[in-house]
Amino acid sequence: MNPSELYKTTPPRLGHGVLEFFGLDRQYVNLNNGSYGSLPLPVLAQCNALTLEIERNPDVFHRRNYQNPLKRVREQVADIIGAHADECVIVPNASHGINTVLRNFDWESQDIIIAFNTTYGSIAKTIQHLSDTPPHPSIVEFTIQFPTTHADIISNFRDFVRQLPEPATGSPKRKVVAIIDSIISNPGALLPWQELVGICKKAGIWSMVDGAHSIGHEMNINLSTAQPDFWVSNCHKWLHAKRGCAVLYVPFRNQYMIKSAIPTAFEYVSPSSGEKPAFIQQFEWNGTIDFVPYLSVTYGIIISSFCRFIARSHMNRFQLSSSASGLGERRRSTSIATDSRSKAGSSWRTFWEPPSWIQTVALLLTW
Ligand SMILES: Cc1ncc(COP(=O)(O)O)c(C=O)c1O
């Protein structure tokens, strides 16, 4: 079934009713959508159809036919994250996007990379590798001690930035780059990343936001307002696209920094030519890949909205029945009291405006 046809069907019941949309083993309760995502069957069906179409004439598809749908995907994700389509390219995964950014910096020995104690393992190792490689930029670590609050994280980070070691006198201007998670992998907590980006901006520090879990999950992302220097998010986690695909956002002002896609593309422009890098073009083709995951984003987005639609209609029904019993008001006041303390990783407000992960889990579990 085409995912958009779902809206013409009767919405499924919460719980086991939704299992029919996933290929999950019925004996297995999947509580971990975050690591790998789980491809909804209507998206899988579209992917299979696309694969068959590609194989009918691989030459025509790769020369002429994938470019427009890929542009459409960039436009769609840009719309979700509050960016311009030409600031967004599709890459295989978050690791790839972050490596692309970090390996495009011209590192100097006096440069500093800020990692958090909660930085995702392979990203921390990427930073370590960069530091192990001449000219050996150094690493400094910002520690978050849980349990904590957003207010404390913000104020501790501000102090941390103030206390960064001073560059040696007479040394050339140093670069400082901070790798900031939006949602930490472990423990699964939302960070006040917009505020941390703001602190970086004031201090002249480059911000690379690891938003691996953000798109389709975090509500109201607006990168034009938040203004990170670089931002990446996996579409195969909470946006329900096929593994692996991610969006890498590089605002126009920073596109000169990304001299080469990884791997280097036909469209690479040598800085010695004095011309600007062809940002979009070099990510459109940089080695043969299966484009199906990238193009599946369009269908994943439909499923994500459908999940939200089902969850919202069930939530509304629940709210109606619980407010009739007085339960709604009690829950609502709890929500405000808890939220005003802004505990990192616990937002009861999300109960009323559920992000995609709660909706997916809610849909998969029997209430
Ligand atoms: C916070 C965070 N960053 C980066 C990654 C890496 O994602 P990928 O393996 O898709 O590159 C993950 C994976 O779950 C993650 O949780």
The ligand as an SDF file (V2000), in Angstrom:
LIG
                    3D

 16 16  0  0  0  0  0  0  0  0999 V2000
   24.0610   10.3460   19.6660 C   0  0  0  0  0  0  0  0  0  0  0  0
   24.4750    9.4840   18.5210 C   0  0  0  0  0  0  0  0  0  0  0  0
   25.3740    9.9560   17.6630 N   0  0  0  0  0  0  0  0  0  0  0  0
   25.7770    9.2430   16.5970 C   0  0  0  0  0  0  0  0  0  0  0  0
   25.2700    7.9910   16.3610 C   0  0  0  0  0  0  0  0  0  0  0  0
   25.7680    7.2240   15.1830 C   0  0  0  0  0  0  0  0  0  0  0  0
   24.7500    6.9720   14.2580 O   0  0  0  0  0  0  0  0  0  0  0  0
   25.1100    6.1390   12.9560 P   0  0  0  0  0  0  0  0  0  0  0  0
   25.5980    4.8050   13.4170 O   0  0  0  0  0  0  0  0  0  0  0  0
   23.8410    6.0480   12.2050 O   0  0  0  0  0  0  0  0  0  0  0  0
   26.1680    6.8760   12.2370 O   0  0  0  0  0  0  0  0  0  0  0  0
   24.3260    7.4370   17.2230 C   0  0  0  0  0  0  0  0  0  0  0  0
   23.7540    6.1070   16.9870 C   0  0  0  0  0  0  0  0  0  0  0  0
   22.8010    5.6750   17.5730 O   0  0  0  0  0  0  0  0  0  0  0  0
   23.9160    8.2080   18.3380 C   0  0  0  0  0  0  0  0  0  0  0  0
   23.0440    7.7310   19.2250 O   0  0  0  0  0  0  0  0  0  0  0  0
  1  2  1  0
  2  3  1  0
  2 15  2  0
  3  4  2  0
  4  5  1  0
  5  6  1  0
  5 12  2  0
  6  7  1  0
  7  8  1  0
  8  9  2  0
  8 10  1  0
  8 11  1  0
 12 13  1  0
 12 15  1  0
 13 14  2  0
 15 16  1  0
M  END
$$$$
